[in-house]
Amino acid sequence: MPAIPAPLDRDAIDAVLFDAMGVLYSAADDVGELLVPYLRSHGCVLLRDEIAQLYQECSLGKMSSADFWATAGATGASDEEYCRNHRLTEGVVAVLAELDATGVRLGCLSNDVREWSKLLRERFGLGEYLTDWFVSGDIGVRKPAPEAFTTVCHRLDVVPNRILLIDDRAENVSTARAAGLQALRYGTARLSTMDQLRKELRPR
């Protein structure tokens, strides 16, 4: 039986954190959908699991993106070229603008390579709305590890139950709730579009 979504306390939210892949950006499985094909186009012959492991190490800040391309054997690959493959989720800017107008604090909690995260936020102008960025490549921990959520609460100086996480992965949502945060899972039948998310977040 699927878990019943926890009720959202809209009057007790000081900060909203968006996941990146599958929420801000349309590719939910960025490794499978974008990274592996890009590496193949640049001559990488590593197995899919080897690429995933290498990516995880890079997304934990254990190597630079330049070292990642070199280790993967991707001749001529670059951060800029790879990041051009990403697209914003349709309607996400309207959601960010509406939330920003309410004065709530907005940020991003993402498992990503620091260099790629920075390029993408600059390319799409997301820094205009999202002022706090917690990227695994910077903080050294990936969701769903509980430490990711305790780190965010500490750095925001906001108690957990006044932070809302919007994420597309069930394990991230459940772990966030276990850490005391409010959380919504995006990409379900109930919340499959940004228009539905915007309506869900509006005061009742």
C-alpha positions, 0 to 999 in steps of 0.5 A, a space after each residue: 500500500 502506498 504511503 499517505 502523503 503527510 499534510 503540508 503546514 503552509 503557514 509554517 514554512 520559512 524556507 522552500 528547497 527544490 531538488 535540481 534534477 527532475 524538479 528544476 530541470 526536466 531530466 530526472 535521471 541525468 546520468 542515464 538520460 544525458 551523461 552516459 550518451 554524452 560520454 559515449 559521443 566523446 569516446 568513453 568506453 566505461 560500463 554504465 555502472 562505472 560511469 555512475 560510480 565515477 559520477 558519484 565520486 565527483 558529485 561528492 567533491 572528491 574530484 573536479 569536473 576536469 578530472 572526471 572527463 579525463 578519468 572517463 576517457 571523454 576526449 574533448 568533453 567540457 562542462 559548458 557543452 555537456 550542460 547545454 543538454 539540460 532543460 528547465 522543467 516547464 513552468 518552474 520559473 513561474 512557480 519560483 517567481 510566485 513563491 519569491 513574491 511571498 517573501 519565503 526563502 528559496 534554495 536548492 538541495 541537489 546531488 550534483 557536480 559543483 561546476 555543473 550546478 554553477 553553470 546551470 544556475 547561471 545559464 537559466 538565471 535561477 540565482 534571481 530566485 534561489 539564493 541558497 544552494 546546497 550542492 553535494 559537490 560542495 557540502 560533501 554529502 548526498 541525499 538521502 543521507 540524513 547528514 544532508 538535511 541536518 547540514 541544510 538546517 544548520 546553515 539556514 539556521 531554520 528549524 527542520 519543520 519550517 523547511 519544505 523540500 520538493 524532490 522527485 525521489 521517494 527515498 529523499 522525501 521519506 528521509 527528509 520527513 524523518 529528519 523533521 522537514 516537511 516534504 512533497 514528492 514531485 512527479 507523482 500523479 498528484 504532482 506531475 506538473 508545475 501548475 499542480 505544484 503551484 496550486 498545492 503551495 498556495 494558501 488555502 
